[in-house]
């Protein structure tokens, strides 16, 4: 397999909503393996309180893709039942 195929099969990207190029990563790799990062609890990650709002406000990213990054993909990565 190509390296990108291995990545899509078994890797997840944890991205802050303000990561530069996030939209391009979504367009190139797809939205199946991206989760929203919050750095909750870390002193340098004070933006966790607004991470959901910032993720929902991402320009040019469809709402369904945002839902996957905020919820669906995390449930696959951490198989918990709501």
Biotite code that builds the C-alpha atoms (Angstrom):
import biotite.structure as struc

atoms = struc.array([
    struc.Atom([0.000, 0.000, 0.000], chain_id="A", res_id=1, res_name="UNK", atom_name="CA", element="C"),
    struc.Atom([1.006, 3.606, -0.427], chain_id="A", res_id=2, res_name="UNK", atom_name="CA", element="C"),
    struc.Atom([1.941, 5.486, 2.763], chain_id="A", res_id=3, res_name="UNK", atom_name="CA", element="C"),
    struc.Atom([-1.172, 7.653, 2.512], chain_id="A", res_id=4, res_name="UNK", atom_name="CA", element="C"),
    struc.Atom([-3.312, 4.499, 2.417], chain_id="A", res_id=5, res_name="UNK", atom_name="CA", element="C"),
    struc.Atom([-1.738, 3.241, 5.653], chain_id="A", res_id=6, res_name="UNK", atom_name="CA", element="C"),
    struc.Atom([-2.385, 6.638, 7.204], chain_id="A", res_id=7, res_name="UNK", atom_name="CA", element="C"),
    struc.Atom([-6.023, 6.624, 6.179], chain_id="A", res_id=8, res_name="UNK", atom_name="CA", element="C"),
    struc.Atom([-6.402, 3.082, 7.519], chain_id="A", res_id=9, res_name="UNK", atom_name="CA", element="C"),
    struc.Atom([-4.829, 3.447, 10.940], chain_id="A", res_id=10, res_name="UNK", atom_name="CA", element="C"),
    struc.Atom([-3.936, 7.045, 11.834], chain_id="A", res_id=11, res_name="UNK", atom_name="CA", element="C"),
    struc.Atom([-5.919, 9.958, 13.211], chain_id="A", res_id=12, res_name="UNK", atom_name="CA", element="C"),
    struc.Atom([-5.053, 13.650, 13.099], chain_id="A", res_id=13, res_name="UNK", atom_name="CA", element="C"),
    struc.Atom([-5.927, 15.724, 16.139], chain_id="A", res_id=14, res_name="UNK", atom_name="CA", element="C"),
    struc.Atom([-6.223, 19.285, 14.850], chain_id="A", res_id=15, res_name="UNK", atom_name="CA", element="C"),
    struc.Atom([-6.897, 22.591, 16.528], chain_id="A", res_id=16, res_name="UNK", atom_name="CA", element="C"),
    struc.Atom([-9.625, 24.575, 14.754], chain_id="A", res_id=17, res_name="UNK", atom_name="CA", element="C"),
    struc.Atom([-7.106, 27.317, 13.962], chain_id="A", res_id=18, res_name="UNK", atom_name="CA", element="C"),
    struc.Atom([-4.434, 25.022, 12.503], chain_id="A", res_id=19, res_name="UNK", atom_name="CA", element="C"),
    struc.Atom([-3.290, 26.577, 9.233], chain_id="A", res_id=20, res_name="UNK", atom_name="CA", element="C"),
    struc.Atom([-4.160, 24.470, 6.232], chain_id="A", res_id=21, res_name="UNK", atom_name="CA", element="C"),
    struc.Atom([-6.774, 22.363, 8.028], chain_id="A", res_id=22, res_name="UNK", atom_name="CA", element="C"),
    struc.Atom([-9.250, 22.800, 5.164], chain_id="A", res_id=23, res_name="UNK", atom_name="CA", element="C"),
    struc.Atom([-6.604, 21.577, 2.679], chain_id="A", res_id=24, res_name="UNK", atom_name="CA", element="C"),
    struc.Atom([-5.848, 18.516, 4.819], chain_id="A", res_id=25, res_name="UNK", atom_name="CA", element="C"),
    struc.Atom([-9.571, 17.702, 4.930], chain_id="A", res_id=26, res_name="UNK", atom_name="CA", element="C"),
    struc.Atom([-9.828, 18.126, 1.158], chain_id="A", res_id=27, res_name="UNK", atom_name="CA", element="C"),
    struc.Atom([-6.757, 15.955, 0.496], chain_id="A", res_id=28, res_name="UNK", atom_name="CA", element="C"),
    struc.Atom([-7.095, 13.175, 3.082], chain_id="A", res_id=29, res_name="UNK", atom_name="CA", element="C"),
    struc.Atom([-10.824, 13.281, 3.652], chain_id="A", res_id=30, res_name="UNK", atom_name="CA", element="C"),
    struc.Atom([-12.674, 13.771, 6.910], chain_id="A", res_id=31, res_name="UNK", atom_name="CA", element="C"),
    struc.Atom([-12.742, 10.213, 8.272], chain_id="A", res_id=32, res_name="UNK", atom_name="CA", element="C"),
    struc.Atom([-9.614, 10.428, 10.443], chain_id="A", res_id=33, res_name="UNK", atom_name="CA", element="C"),
    struc.Atom([-9.588, 13.970, 11.827], chain_id="A", res_id=34, res_name="UNK", atom_name="CA", element="C"),
    struc.Atom([-10.697, 14.847, 15.344], chain_id="A", res_id=35, res_name="UNK", atom_name="CA", element="C"),
    struc.Atom([-10.890, 18.238, 17.029], chain_id="A", res_id=36, res_name="UNK", atom_name="CA", element="C"),
    struc.Atom([-8.145, 18.959, 19.528], chain_id="A", res_id=37, res_name="UNK", atom_name="CA", element="C"),
    struc.Atom([-8.877, 20.995, 22.633], chain_id="A", res_id=38, res_name="UNK", atom_name="CA", element="C"),
    struc.Atom([-5.791, 20.652, 24.885], chain_id="A", res_id=39, res_name="UNK", atom_name="CA", element="C"),
    struc.Atom([-8.274, 20.558, 27.741], chain_id="A", res_id=40, res_name="UNK", atom_name="CA", element="C"),
    struc.Atom([-6.505, 20.778, 31.049], chain_id="A", res_id=41, res_name="UNK", atom_name="CA", element="C"),
    struc.Atom([-3.162, 21.927, 29.666], chain_id="A", res_id=42, res_name="UNK", atom_name="CA", element="C"),
    struc.Atom([-2.056, 25.426, 30.682], chain_id="A", res_id=43, res_name="UNK", atom_name="CA", element="C"),
    struc.Atom([-1.006, 26.264, 27.118], chain_id="A", res_id=44, res_name="UNK", atom_name="CA", element="C"),
    struc.Atom([-4.346, 25.099, 25.754], chain_id="A", res_id=45, res_name="UNK", atom_name="CA", element="C"),
    struc.Atom([-6.611, 27.783, 27.162], chain_id="A", res_id=46, res_name="UNK", atom_name="CA", element="C"),
    struc.Atom([-8.731, 27.809, 24.009], chain_id="A", res_id=47, res_name="UNK", atom_name="CA", element="C"),
    struc.Atom([-10.445, 24.513, 24.865], chain_id="A", res_id=48, res_name="UNK", atom_name="CA", element="C"),
    struc.Atom([-13.467, 26.420, 26.141], chain_id="A", res_id=49, res_name="UNK", atom_name="CA", element="C"),
    struc.Atom([-14.136, 27.733, 22.623], chain_id="A", res_id=50, res_name="UNK", atom_name="CA", element="C"),
    struc.Atom([-12.831, 24.790, 20.546], chain_id="A", res_id=51, res_name="UNK", atom_name="CA", element="C"),
    struc.Atom([-16.326, 23.570, 19.640], chain_id="A", res_id=52, res_name="UNK", atom_name="CA", element="C"),
    struc.Atom([-17.520, 27.032, 18.614], chain_id="A", res_id=53, res_name="UNK", atom_name="CA", element="C"),
    struc.Atom([-14.352, 27.603, 16.574], chain_id="A", res_id=54, res_name="UNK", atom_name="CA", element="C"),
    struc.Atom([-14.729, 24.223, 14.889], chain_id="A", res_id=55, res_name="UNK", atom_name="CA", element="C"),
    struc.Atom([-18.331, 24.953, 13.978], chain_id="A", res_id=56, res_name="UNK", atom_name="CA", element="C"),
    struc.Atom([-17.266, 28.335, 12.561], chain_id="A", res_id=57, res_name="UNK", atom_name="CA", element="C"),
    struc.Atom([-14.636, 26.886, 10.197], chain_id="A", res_id=58, res_name="UNK", atom_name="CA", element="C"),
    struc.Atom([-15.175, 28.560, 6.828], chain_id="A", res_id=59, res_name="UNK", atom_name="CA", element="C"),
    struc.Atom([-15.675, 26.442, 3.723], chain_id="A", res_id=60, res_name="UNK", atom_name="CA", element="C"),
    struc.Atom([-16.064, 23.187, 5.709], chain_id="A", res_id=61, res_name="UNK", atom_name="CA", element="C"),
    struc.Atom([-19.462, 21.525, 5.402], chain_id="A", res_id=62, res_name="UNK", atom_name="CA", element="C"),
    struc.Atom([-21.484, 20.980, 8.582], chain_id="A", res_id=63, res_name="UNK", atom_name="CA", element="C"),
    struc.Atom([-21.461, 17.194, 8.073], chain_id="A", res_id=64, res_name="UNK", atom_name="CA", element="C"),
    struc.Atom([-17.646, 17.232, 7.991], chain_id="A", res_id=65, res_name="UNK", atom_name="CA", element="C"),
    struc.Atom([-17.551, 19.309, 11.169], chain_id="A", res_id=66, res_name="UNK", atom_name="CA", element="C"),
    struc.Atom([-19.879, 16.797, 12.861], chain_id="A", res_id=67, res_name="UNK", atom_name="CA", element="C"),
    struc.Atom([-17.527, 13.966, 11.942], chain_id="A", res_id=68, res_name="UNK", atom_name="CA", element="C"),
    struc.Atom([-14.508, 15.830, 13.344], chain_id="A", res_id=69, res_name="UNK", atom_name="CA", element="C"),
    struc.Atom([-16.303, 16.805, 16.551], chain_id="A", res_id=70, res_name="UNK", atom_name="CA", element="C"),
    struc.Atom([-18.167, 13.572, 17.261], chain_id="A", res_id=71, res_name="UNK", atom_name="CA", element="C"),
    struc.Atom([-18.274, 10.606, 14.874], chain_id="A", res_id=72, res_name="UNK", atom_name="CA", element="C"),
    struc.Atom([-14.526, 10.178, 14.362], chain_id="A", res_id=73, res_name="UNK", atom_name="CA", element="C"),
    struc.Atom([-13.801, 10.483, 18.074], chain_id="A", res_id=74, res_name="UNK", atom_name="CA", element="C"),
    struc.Atom([-16.292, 7.681, 18.764], chain_id="A", res_id=75, res_name="UNK", atom_name="CA", element="C"),
    struc.Atom([-14.398, 5.455, 16.329], chain_id="A", res_id=76, res_name="UNK", atom_name="CA", element="C"),
    struc.Atom([-11.026, 6.444, 17.820], chain_id="A", res_id=77, res_name="UNK", atom_name="CA", element="C"),
    struc.Atom([-12.230, 6.010, 21.417], chain_id="A", res_id=78, res_name="UNK", atom_name="CA", element="C"),
    struc.Atom([-14.975, 3.365, 21.175], chain_id="A", res_id=79, res_name="UNK", atom_name="CA", element="C"),
    struc.Atom([-17.236, 4.640, 23.932], chain_id="A", res_id=80, res_name="UNK", atom_name="CA", element="C"),
    struc.Atom([-20.974, 4.452, 23.780], chain_id="A", res_id=81, res_name="UNK", atom_name="CA", element="C"),
    struc.Atom([-22.902, 7.674, 24.385], chain_id="A", res_id=82, res_name="UNK", atom_name="CA", element="C"),
])
